[in-house]
Amino acid sequence: QVQLVESGGGLVQPGGSLKLSCAASGGIFNVYTMGWYRQAPGKQRELVATIIPSGRTNYADSVKGRFTVSRDNAKNTVVYLQMNSLKPEDTAVYYCNAALGMLQYWGQGTQVTVSS
């Protein structure tokens, strides 16, 4: 059974940094597209960043140049999201996602709050 567990969320001041981690188990993740999504109160869940097995990445325009997604190449079971220059509008619950064709798996989410 595939499980995704996020960690690393918290409260940070504007301009600060956080690094989220997603530990994956129960699957062969080197064939999955791994991604981060977020959902702010009253808004729909939106894509933040994805990384495919080859390592190619994709980012939402709102986070380009500030966020970096990466995966543990040795284990292929950990995905990271380094978030720099955080803004109040980055406040949301961040979810890890693993996708393979029509298969989709989600973590339980981790709260990120950017506030002074």
C-alpha positions as CSV (number, residue, x, y, z in Angstrom):
1,Q,0.0,0.0,0.0
2,V,1.4,3.3,-1.1
3,Q,1.9,5.8,1.7
4,L,3.2,9.4,1.6
5,V,4.1,11.3,4.8
6,E,5.0,15.0,4.7
7,S,7.0,16.8,7.3
8,G,8.7,20.2,7.7
9,G,5.8,22.6,7.8
10,G,5.5,25.3,10.3
11,L,5.3,29.1,11.0
12,V,7.9,31.3,9.3
13,Q,8.2,35.0,8.8
14,P,7.9,36.6,5.3
15,G,11.2,36.3,3.5
16,G,12.1,33.2,5.4
17,S,12.7,29.6,4.3
18,L,11.3,26.1,5.0
19,K,12.2,22.7,3.6
20,L,9.4,20.1,3.2
21,S,10.0,16.4,3.0
22,C,7.8,13.6,1.7
23,A,8.7,10.1,2.6
24,A,7.2,7.5,0.3
25,S,6.7,3.8,0.9
26,G,4.9,0.8,-0.6
27,G,5.8,1.4,-4.2
28,I,8.6,1.6,-6.8
29,F,8.8,5.4,-6.9
30,N,11.6,5.8,-9.4
31,V,8.8,5.4,-12.1
32,Y,6.4,7.9,-10.5
33,T,6.0,11.6,-11.1
34,M,6.3,13.2,-7.7
35,G,4.8,16.5,-6.9
36,W,3.8,19.1,-4.4
37,Y,0.4,20.8,-4.3
38,R,-1.1,23.3,-1.9
39,Q,-4.5,24.4,-0.8
40,A,-5.2,27.7,0.9
41,P,-8.5,28.3,2.9
42,G,-11.4,28.8,0.5
43,K,-9.3,28.0,-2.5
44,Q,-8.9,25.0,-4.8
45,R,-5.8,22.8,-4.5
46,E,-3.2,23.9,-6.9
47,L,0.0,22.6,-8.4
48,V,3.3,23.9,-6.8
49,A,6.0,21.7,-8.4
50,T,6.6,18.3,-10.0
51,I,9.6,16.2,-10.7
52,I,9.6,13.3,-13.2
53,P,11.8,10.2,-13.0
54,S,14.4,11.8,-15.3
55,G,14.7,14.7,-12.9
56,R,13.0,17.3,-15.1
57,T,11.0,19.7,-13.0
58,N,8.0,21.9,-13.5
59,Y,6.9,24.9,-11.3
60,A,3.8,27.1,-10.9
61,D,4.6,30.6,-12.1
62,S,4.0,31.9,-8.6
63,V,6.9,30.0,-7.1
64,K,9.4,30.0,-9.9
65,G,12.8,31.2,-8.7
66,R,11.8,30.7,-5.1
67,F,11.0,27.0,-4.7
68,T,13.0,24.0,-5.6
69,V,11.8,20.4,-5.9
70,S,14.2,17.5,-5.7
71,R,14.2,13.8,-5.0
72,D,16.7,11.5,-3.2
73,N,18.4,9.9,-6.2
74,A,19.9,7.1,-4.0
75,K,16.6,5.9,-2.6
76,N,14.0,7.5,-4.8
77,T,11.7,7.4,-1.8
78,V,12.1,11.0,-0.5
79,V,11.0,14.1,-2.2
80,Y,11.9,17.6,-1.0
81,L,10.5,21.1,-1.5
82,Q,12.9,23.9,-0.6
83,M,11.0,27.1,-0.2
84,N,12.8,30.4,0.0
85,S,11.7,34.0,0.0
86,L,8.3,32.9,1.4
87,K,5.4,35.3,1.2
88,P,2.1,35.4,3.1
89,E,0.3,34.2,0.0
90,D,2.3,30.9,0.3
91,T,0.3,30.1,3.4
92,A,-1.5,26.8,2.7
93,V,-1.6,23.1,3.5
94,Y,1.0,21.5,1.3
95,Y,0.4,18.0,0.0
96,C,2.8,15.4,-1.5
97,N,1.6,13.6,-4.6
98,A,2.7,10.5,-6.4
99,A,1.3,9.8,-9.9
100,L,1.7,7.0,-12.4
101,G,-0.8,7.1,-15.3
102,M,-4.2,7.2,-13.7
103,L,-2.9,6.2,-10.3
104,Q,-2.8,9.1,-7.8
105,Y,-1.7,9.0,-4.2
106,W,-1.7,11.8,-1.6
107,G,-0.2,12.5,1.7
108,Q,-2.1,13.9,4.6
109,G,-0.6,17.4,4.2
110,T,1.5,19.7,6.3
111,Q,0.6,23.3,7.2
112,V,2.8,26.2,6.1
113,T,2.0,29.6,7.6
114,V,3.9,32.7,6.5
115,S,3.2,35.5,8.9
116,S,5.0,38.2,10.9
